[in-house]
Amino acid sequence: MKAPTVKPVTEIKRHATEIIAPLQADHVPVLITEHGRSAAVLLVHVLRSERLLRVDRLF
């Protein structure tokens, strides 16, 4: 599994559509940061539970 893509929350606000399209295509999670710190993880809703558990172990 690939490492998550890291994006600041301001970039998500400004370019959500452009960020979501590749997420749906390659299923690589997006780690959202706020003030340089982890704030949330954006995932594709079709991830199987075992892949979701592997993502959880990254953080």
C-alpha positions as CSV (number, residue, x, y, z in Angstrom):
1,M,0.0,0.0,0.0
2,K,1.3,3.5,-0.9
3,A,1.9,6.1,1.8
4,P,-0.9,8.7,2.1
5,T,-0.7,11.9,0.1
6,V,-0.3,14.9,2.5
7,K,-2.4,18.0,1.8
8,P,-3.0,21.1,4.0
9,V,-6.6,21.8,4.8
10,T,-6.5,25.1,2.8
11,E,-5.6,23.1,-0.3
12,I,-8.5,20.8,0.3
13,K,-10.9,23.8,0.6
14,R,-9.6,25.3,-2.6
15,H,-9.1,22.2,-4.8
16,A,-11.4,19.5,-3.4
17,T,-12.6,18.2,-6.8
18,E,-9.0,17.9,-8.1
19,I,-8.0,16.1,-5.0
20,I,-10.9,13.7,-4.8
21,A,-10.6,12.5,-8.5
22,P,-7.2,10.8,-8.1
23,L,-8.2,9.5,-4.7
24,Q,-11.1,7.6,-6.3
25,A,-8.8,6.4,-9.1
26,D,-5.9,5.1,-7.1
27,H,-7.4,4.7,-3.6
28,V,-4.4,6.3,-1.9
29,P,-5.6,8.0,1.3
30,V,-5.1,11.8,1.7
31,L,-3.7,12.9,5.1
32,I,-5.1,16.4,5.8
33,T,-3.0,18.7,7.9
34,E,-3.9,21.8,9.8
35,H,-1.2,24.1,11.1
36,G,1.4,21.5,10.0
37,R,-0.2,18.7,12.1
38,S,-2.3,15.7,11.2
39,A,-6.0,16.6,11.3
40,A,-7.9,14.0,9.3
41,V,-7.6,11.2,6.7
42,L,-9.7,11.3,3.5
43,L,-10.5,7.7,2.3
44,V,-12.5,6.3,-0.6
45,H,-15.7,4.7,0.8
46,V,-15.2,1.4,-1.1
47,L,-12.1,0.4,0.8
48,R,-12.3,-3.1,2.2
49,S,-12.1,-3.4,6.0
50,E,-8.7,-5.1,5.9
51,R,-7.2,-2.2,3.9
52,L,-8.8,0.3,6.2
53,L,-7.1,-1.5,9.2
54,R,-3.7,-1.2,7.4
55,V,-4.2,2.5,6.9
56,D,-5.1,2.9,10.6
57,R,-1.7,1.4,11.5
58,L,0.1,4.1,9.5
59,F,-0.8,6.7,12.1
